[in-house]
Amino acid sequence: MTAEQFTCTRYLRTYASKANAKKAVEKAGFSDLPHVFAVSDCGRIFPVFIGERCAQEGTHFNFPTIH
């Protein structure tokens, strides 16, 4: 993903708080995979998964994933 794609969160599921984003990651079963939390320009939070392993586990179906 490019920086421009991160600034447009129109098609991403975003969360009001980091706690809510963490719960979504845990519910999806991806809490053990490497990820960071990013903040959109309007202050909403979303997880970004990092690495080939994340893509192989299928994080890209639910969350932004870079590898």
N, C-alpha and C positions, 0 to 999 in steps of 0.2 A: 504494500500500500504506500502511496505517496503522501506527503504532507497535506496536499490538497484534499485527498480522500478523508483524512482525519478531521478536517475542518467542517466537512459536510456530514453530519450524523443523522441525516434524514432517514436513512435506511438501516440504521443501527438501533438495537434496543439499548436505551440508556436508562440510568437509574438516578434517583434523587439523592441517594447517599452511598457512601462506600460500603456500608453494612449491607444494604440491599443488593449491591453488585456482588459482594462476597457470597451472599446467600444464593444468588442465581448460579454462580460458578460451582458452589458446593452441590446444589440441586442437580446440576448437569453432570456431576461426577468428575469434574476437571480440576479440583482444588490442588491435586498433587503435581500438576503440570506447570511449567514456568509461565508466569504472566505478570503483567503490570496493570495498573489502573490509570486510565487517561481521563482528562477532563475536557469536555467539549467547550466551544466558545460561549455556550449559554449556561455553563456551569453544571451540566449533567455528567455523570460518571459512567464509564464503560470499560470492561476488561479487554485487554489485548494480549493474545497468547503468542509466545515466541518460540520458534524452532520447528524443525522438521517433525520431531516426535509429536508435537501438538497437532500438526496437520494429519499425521497418520492416525491419531486417536479420534479425529473427526471434529475438532473444535471449530473448524471453519464453517460448519453447518449452522452454528449458533452464535459465534463471536468472531470478531476480526482476528485474523491469524497472520503473522508474518514469519517467513522462514527464508 
